[in-house]
Amino acid sequence: MAGIAAISQQIWDMKYRLKRADGAPLDRTLEDSWRRVATALAAPERDQALWEGRFYEALEDFKFLPAGRILAGAGTDRSVTLFNCFVMGTVPDDMAGIFEHLKEAALTMQQGGGIGYDFSTLRPKGAPVKGVGADASGPLPFMDVWDAMCRTIMSAGHRRGAMMATMRCDHPDIEDFIAAKQEAGRLRMFNLSVLVTDAFMQAVQEGGSWDLVFGGTIYRTVEARELWDRIMRATYAYAEPGVIFIDRVNNRNNLHYCETIAATNPCGEQPLPPYGACLLGSINLAKLVERPFESDAAIDIGRLEALVATAVRMMDNVTDVSRFPLPQQQHEAQAKRRIGLGVTGLADALIFCGARYGSADAVALTERWMAAIRRAAYLASVELAKEKGPFPLFDRDHYLAGETIQELDADVRDAIAQHGIRNALLTSIAPTGTISILADNVSSGLEPVFSFEYTRTVLMPDGSRREEQVTDYALRLYRRLKGETARLTDAFVDAQRLSPSDHVVMQAAVQKYIDSSISKTINIPVDLPFEQFKNVYRMAYESGCKGCTTYRPNEITGAVLQVKPETVEGTQQPELALDKPEARPADQFEAGAVIYMTQPLNRPEELPGKTYKINWPESEHALYITVNDVIQDGRRRPFEIFINSKNMEHFAWTVALTRMISAVFRRGGDVSFVVEELKAVFDPRGGQWMGGRYVPSLLAAIGDVIERHLIDIGFIPQPEEKRQGHLAERKVVGLADQRLRQCPKCGQPSLIRQEGCDTCTSCGYSKCG
């Protein structure tokens, strides 16, 4: 442990170290954690001692990184799943079935699994509901219910709540789906992706019309290019929805003959059928490069192939030792035994070999490594089939007819034909944000290095804070081998200095050798023109990618830092210096600026305000909410709140809420978080339908009232407007054009967007969504 970065040790202790309920550690060292995992995954083997040793050797020095669920849960006897994520069953278009699936989702998330859903199966808004004489509400209000459920599971103490929602590009409610997250606070537990078909892309190319259809009925016809522009403008401004090229996903699926895919796990690297399970692990390429920074730096392909074979066996065993939230998930996993073996540390490995990310040399190296991984993985799975049998749904003729299988070497196809194969699908590139930090802070997945160096604030046991420098693995090793003052090579390039095409080229190069899919974020400069932005998606489609996700810094996704690049000896040096916010006169603050105070405001004798009435269906008496405001620096802001009702059952908590919210208001700052917290409260007894939409609790209804008031007084913008929050300008070198956001766990301005996930560089917090 002494040789790895401090942040890696802290991540291990916080997330993956086995401890008793009282916090006392059972894993004394990181080696104990590796041994625990190796022992647990060797349990299905006949010669357990032999394979425990080989599994431990693969884990040692972070050469193979099982996904976080495996590291944290294997060998602990806890009631958790070792699978990261699931696609849930097909949602039926009836009320009883919908809420049965909501229950299944809650049970799955309770064990720590993220979930994906296709909501295209629900009838559109306004469609008749037979037998009840009513019109359907459409998929979006039901997605609100799922969102509230996920918030509730999170509030019970679980690490994250991650969900993916997909909708077909021909669903009549697709335009509402595209715009859903432009409404403040809505569907924040979801990632959204549109299922785009080849026929739609052809219609866009040709300028044709496009039918919006459900159940064989055409509801409307739109212009394909207009709908495509809606998708593009939403993701340009709000970073969502993503795009999944669903026909390509299904056409290139090894299991094309026995399943149809309509959804993915939350980060998109695993397109899965109903009740499909996502099992992930990564080969750490950064640990395999020999003679780094020398002219003959290289990965020993034989050593890589041996490690891949061991990793495939380990992951196959996870299917047998893991718990599953639902029996349908266990049946699906064991019938197909799909795994998602990928890589991490790719960018660092390229730097070791002197190849600039996105260059022709980098593409050539990446393809060589990925081809070796694919070949070794398929041959290892054939060997497992010889020993343990192929996956139960293996059909030789149909399997060998698959597009991806046809691209394998002839000897690999012959081996599959003769012996079968243990795992239906084998490769995937997953987000590795936290485990890559654990692995001595190597670059994440196939992403470029986000920042080579930054300052991290650490909260000490006595309540004080100290700063520590966090350095990327490649830069740290370069300084150790070449000296602290050595000039960096051209290969040291971070995400902000790359063009979008550099990202797409690398994603496409890797996708050639991946039978599942890839989690990848394409960083977009904030000033990239919209027409050029659209070309990124066109390039992704034409180059063979299965999906595309971009991130362009903007006011909606939030930012607390702006970046000033500096150049040292011609190379952008990623030191991070956080200065104090620049003081500004009150009359220079923009509308929506946030003013923070250490002492509460004094109350004037007279305040303007408004009183609102809530008729909660379960309550005999109405609830009255009064919000009073104060004028500060020429701007109206909330000062206090009073919540009153004749219903005495509410008395204690309404008084408590009155005092707490008023105390928050009087401290100043951006108090709009009060709205988000209240709207996130989910009543386990069920919410109510109010004003044509589902409200998950009475507290959420109060949050709606406060939000309406803050909009009315101009304290926060209308939901459809972009938020023009004040950006305190601070000096952050090496993160050009990227803005960091505040982490919801530790509060530090350290939240970055990678691989479809938010990852905190200070505390290691990670959330897909």
Secondary structure in CASP SS format (residue, H / E / C, confidence):
PFRMAT SS
TARGET T0000
AUTHOR 0000-0000-0000
METHOD secondary structure of the structure
MODEL  1
M C 1.00
A C 1.00
G C 1.00
I C 1.00
A C 1.00
A H 1.00
I H 1.00
S H 1.00
Q H 1.00
Q H 1.00
I H 1.00
W H 1.00
D H 1.00
M H 1.00
K H 1.00
Y H 1.00
R C 1.00
L C 1.00
K E 1.00
R C 1.00
A C 1.00
D C 1.00
G C 1.00
A C 1.00
P E 1.00
L C 1.00
D C 1.00
R C 1.00
T C 1.00
L H 1.00
E H 1.00
D H 1.00
S H 1.00
W H 1.00
R H 1.00
R H 1.00
V H 1.00
A H 1.00
T H 1.00
A H 1.00
L H 1.00
A C 1.00
A C 1.00
P C 1.00
E C 1.00
R C 1.00
D C 1.00
Q H 1.00
A H 1.00
L H 1.00
W H 1.00
E H 1.00
G H 1.00
R H 1.00
F H 1.00
Y H 1.00
E H 1.00
A H 1.00
L H 1.00
E H 1.00
D H 1.00
F H 1.00
K C 1.00
F E 1.00
L E 1.00
P E 1.00
A C 1.00
G H 1.00
R H 1.00
I H 1.00
L H 1.00
A H 1.00
G H 1.00
A C 1.00
G C 1.00
T C 1.00
D C 1.00
R C 1.00
S C 1.00
V C 1.00
T E 1.00
L C 1.00
F C 1.00
N C 1.00
C E 1.00
F E 1.00
V E 1.00
M C 1.00
G C 1.00
T C 1.00
V C 1.00
P C 1.00
D C 1.00
D C 1.00
M H 1.00
A H 1.00
G H 1.00
I H 1.00
F H 1.00
E H 1.00
H H 1.00
L H 1.00
K H 1.00
E H 1.00
A H 1.00
A H 1.00
L H 1.00
T H 1.00
M H 1.00
Q H 1.00
Q C 1.00
G C 1.00
G C 1.00
G E 1.00
I E 1.00
G E 1.00
Y E 1.00
D E 1.00
F H 1.00
S H 1.00
T H 1.00
L C 1.00
R C 1.00
P C 1.00
K C 1.00
G C 1.00
A C 1.00
P E 1.00
V E 1.00
K C 1.00
G C 1.00
V C 1.00
G C 1.00
A E 1.00
D E 1.00
A C 1.00
S C 1.00
G C 1.00
P H 1.00
L H 1.00
P H 1.00
F H 1.00
M H 1.00
D H 1.00
V H 1.00
W H 1.00
D H 1.00
A H 1.00
M H 1.00
C H 1.00
R H 1.00
T H 1.00
I H 1.00
M H 1.00
S H 1.00
A C 1.00
G C 1.00
H C 1.00
R C 1.00
R C 1.00
G C 1.00
A C 1.00
M E 1.00
M E 1.00
A E 1.00
T E 1.00
M E 1.00
R E 1.00
C C 1.00
D C 1.00
H C 1.00
P C 1.00
D C 1.00
I H 1.00
E H 1.00
D H 1.00
F H 1.00
I H 1.00
A H 1.00
A H 1.00
K H 1.00
Q H 1.00
E C 1.00
A C 1.00
G C 1.00
R C 1.00
L C 1.00
R C 1.00
M C 1.00
F E 1.00
N E 1.00
L E 1.00
S E 1.00
V E 1.00
L E 1.00
V E 1.00
T C 1.00
D H 1.00
A H 1.00
F H 1.00
M H 1.00
Q H 1.00
A H 1.00
V H 1.00
Q H 1.00
E H 1.00
G C 1.00
G C 1.00
S E 1.00
W E 1.00
D E 1.00
L E 1.00
V E 1.00
F E 1.00
G C 1.00
G C 1.00
T E 1.00
I E 1.00
Y E 1.00
R E 1.00
T E 1.00
V E 1.00
E E 1.00
A H 1.00
R H 1.00
E H 1.00
L H 1.00
W H 1.00
D H 1.00
R H 1.00
I H 1.00
M H 1.00
R H 1.00
A H 1.00
T H 1.00
Y H 1.00
A H 1.00
Y H 1.00
A C 1.00
E C 1.00
P C 1.00
G E 1.00
V E 1.00
I E 1.00
F E 1.00
I H 1.00
D H 1.00
R H 1.00
V H 1.00
N H 1.00
N H 1.00
R C 1.00
N C 1.00
N C 1.00
L C 1.00
H C 1.00
Y C 1.00
C C 1.00
E C 1.00
T C 1.00
I C 1.00
A C 1.00
A E 1.00
T E 1.00
N C 1.00
P C 1.00
C C 1.00
G C 1.00
E C 1.00
Q C 1.00
P E 1.00
L E 1.00
P C 1.00
P C 1.00
Y C 1.00
G C 1.00
A E 1.00
C E 1.00
L C 1.00
L E 1.00
G E 1.00
S E 1.00
I E 1.00
N E 1.00
L H 1.00
A H 1.00
K H 1.00
L C 1.00
V E 1.00
E E 1.00
R C 1.00
P C 1.00
F C 1.00
E C 1.00
S C 1.00
D C 1.00
A C 1.00
A E 1.00
I E 1.00
D C 1.00
I H 1.00
G H 1.00
R H 1.00
L H 1.00
E H 1.00
A H 1.00
L H 1.00
V H 1.00
A H 1.00
T H 1.00
A H 1.00
V H 1.00
R H 1.00
M H 1.00
M H 1.00
D H 1.00
N H 1.00
V H 1.00
T H 1.00
D H 1.00
V H 1.00
S C 1.00
R E 1.00
F C 1.00
P C 1.00
L C 1.00
P H 1.00
Q H 1.00
Q H 1.00
Q H 1.00
H H 1.00
E H 1.00
A H 1.00
Q H 1.00
A H 1.00
K H 1.00
R C 1.00
R C 1.00
I C 1.00
G E 1.00
L E 1.00
G E 1.00
V E 1.00
T E 1.00
G C 1.00
L H 1.00
A H 1.00
D H 1.00
A H 1.00
L H 1.00
I H 1.00
F H 1.00
C C 1.00
G C 1.00
A C 1.00
R C 1.00
Y C 1.00
G C 1.00
S C 1.00
A H 1.00
D H 1.00
A H 1.00
V H 1.00
A H 1.00
L H 1.00
T H 1.00
E H 1.00
R H 1.00
W H 1.00
M H 1.00
A H 1.00
A H 1.00
I H 1.00
R H 1.00
R H 1.00
A H 1.00
A H 1.00
Y H 1.00
L H 1.00
A H 1.00
S H 1.00
V H 1.00
E H 1.00
L H 1.00
A H 1.00
K H 1.00
E H 1.00
K H 1.00
G C 1.00
P C 1.00
F C 1.00
P C 1.00
L C 1.00
F C 1.00
D C 1.00
R H 1.00
D H 1.00
H H 1.00
Y H 1.00
L H 1.00
A C 1.00
G C 1.00
E H 1.00
T H 1.00
I H 1.00
Q H 1.00
E C 1.00
L C 1.00
D C 1.00
A H 1.00
D H 1.00
V H 1.00
R H 1.00
D H 1.00
A H 1.00
I H 1.00
A H 1.00
Q H 1.00
H H 1.00
G C 1.00
I C 1.00
R C 1.00
N C 1.00
A C 1.00
L C 1.00
L C 1.00
T E 1.00
S C 1.00
I E 1.00
A C 1.00
P C 1.00
T C 1.00
G H 1.00
T H 1.00
I H 1.00
S H 1.00
I H 1.00
L H 1.00
A C 1.00
D C 1.00
N C 1.00
V C 1.00
S C 1.00
S C 1.00
G C 1.00
L C 1.00
E C 1.00
P C 1.00
V E 1.00
F C 1.00
S C 1.00
F C 1.00
E E 1.00
Y E 1.00
T E 1.00
R E 1.00
T E 1.00
V E 1.00
L E 1.00
M C 1.00
P C 1.00
D C 1.00
G C 1.00
S C 1.00
R E 1.00
R E 1.00
E E 1.00
E E 1.00
Q E 1.00
V E 1.00
T E 1.00
D C 1.00
Y H 1.00
A H 1.00
L H 1.00
R H 1.00
L H 1.00
Y H 1.00
R H 1.00
R H 1.00
L H 1.00
K H 1.00
G C 1.00
E C 1.00
T C 1.00
A C 1.00
R C 1.00
L C 1.00
T C 1.00
D C 1.00
A C 1.00
F C 1.00
V C 1.00
D E 1.00
A H 1.00
Q H 1.00
R H 1.00
L C 1.00
S C 1.00
P H 1.00
S H 1.00
D H 1.00
H H 1.00
V H 1.00
V H 1.00
M H 1.00
Q H 1.00
A H 1.00
A H 1.00
V H 1.00
Q H 1.00
K C 1.00
Y C 1.00
I C 1.00
D C 1.00
S C 1.00
S C 1.00
I E 1.00
S C 1.00
K C 1.00
T C 1.00
I E 1.00
N E 1.00
I C 1.00
P C 1.00
V C 1.00
D C 1.00
L C 1.00
P C 1.00
F H 1.00
E H 1.00
Q H 1.00
F H 1.00
K H 1.00
N H 1.00
V H 1.00
Y H 1.00
R H 1.00
M H 1.00
A H 1.00
Y H 1.00
E H 1.00
S C 1.00
G C 1.00
C C 1.00
K C 1.00
G E 1.00
C E 1.00
T C 1.00
T E 1.00
Y E 1.00
R C 1.00
P C 1.00
N C 1.00
E C 1.00
I C 1.00
T C 1.00
G C 1.00
A C 1.00
V C 1.00
L C 1.00
Q C 1.00
V C 1.00
K C 1.00
P C 1.00
E C 1.00
T E 1.00
V E 1.00
E C 1.00
G C 1.00
T E 1.00
Q E 1.00
Q C 1.00
P C 1.00
E C 1.00
L C 1.00
A C 1.00
L C 1.00
D C 1.00
K C 1.00
P C 1.00
E C 1.00
A C 1.00
R C 1.00
P C 1.00
A H 1.00
D H 1.00
Q H 1.00
F C 1.00
E C 1.00
A C 1.00
G C 1.00
A C 1.00
V C 1.00
I C 1.00
Y E 1.00
M C 1.00
T C 1.00
Q C 1.00
P C 1.00
L C 1.00
N C 1.00
R C 1.00
P C 1.00
E C 1.00
E C 1.00
L C 1.00
P C 1.00
G E 1.00
K E 1.00
T E 1.00
Y E 1.00
K E 1.00
I E 1.00
N C 1.00
W C 1.00
P C 1.00
E C 1.00
S C 1.00
E C 1.00
H C 1.00
A C 1.00
L E 1.00
Y E 1.00
I E 1.00
T E 1.00
V E 1.00
N E 1.00
D E 1.00
V E 1.00
I E 1.00
Q E 1.00
D C 1.00
G C 1.00
R E 1.00
R E 1.00
R E 1.00
P E 1.00
F E 1.00
E E 1.00
I E 1.00
F E 1.00
I E 1.00
N E 1.00
S E 1.00
K C 1.00
N C 1.00
M H 1.00
E H 1.00
H H 1.00
F H 1.00
A H 1.00
W H 1.00
T H 1.00
V H 1.00
A H 1.00
L H 1.00
T H 1.00
R H 1.00
M H 1.00
I H 1.00
S H 1.00
A H 1.00
V H 1.00
F H 1.00
R H 1.00
R H 1.00
G E 1.00
G C 1.00
D C 1.00
V C 1.00
S C 1.00
F H 1.00
V H 1.00
V H 1.00
E H 1.00
E H 1.00
L H 1.00
K H 1.00
A C 1.00
V C 1.00
F C 1.00
D C 1.00
P C 1.00
R C 1.00
G C 1.00
G C 1.00
Q E 1.00
W E 1.00
M E 1.00
G C 1.00
G C 1.00
R E 1.00
Y E 1.00
V E 1.00
P C 1.00
S C 1.00
L H 1.00
L H 1.00
A H 1.00
A H 1.00
I H 1.00
G H 1.00
D H 1.00
V H 1.00
I H 1.00
E H 1.00
R H 1.00
H H 1.00
L H 1.00
I H 1.00
D H 1.00
I C 1.00
G C 1.00
F C 1.00
I C 1.00
P C 1.00
Q C 1.00
P C 1.00
E C 1.00
E C 1.00
K C 1.00
R C 1.00
Q C 1.00
G C 1.00
H C 1.00
L C 1.00
A C 1.00
E C 1.00
R C 1.00
K C 1.00
V C 1.00
V C 1.00
G C 1.00
L C 1.00
A C 1.00
D C 1.00
Q C 1.00
R C 1.00
L C 1.00
R E 1.00
Q C 1.00
C C 1.00
P C 1.00
K C 1.00
C C 1.00
G C 1.00
Q C 1.00
P C 1.00
S C 1.00
L E 1.00
I E 1.00
R E 1.00
Q E 1.00
E C 1.00
G C 1.00
C E 1.00
D E 1.00
T E 1.00
C E 1.00
T C 1.00
S C 1.00
C C 1.00
G C 1.00
Y C 1.00
S E 1.00
K E 1.00
C E 1.00
G C 1.00
END
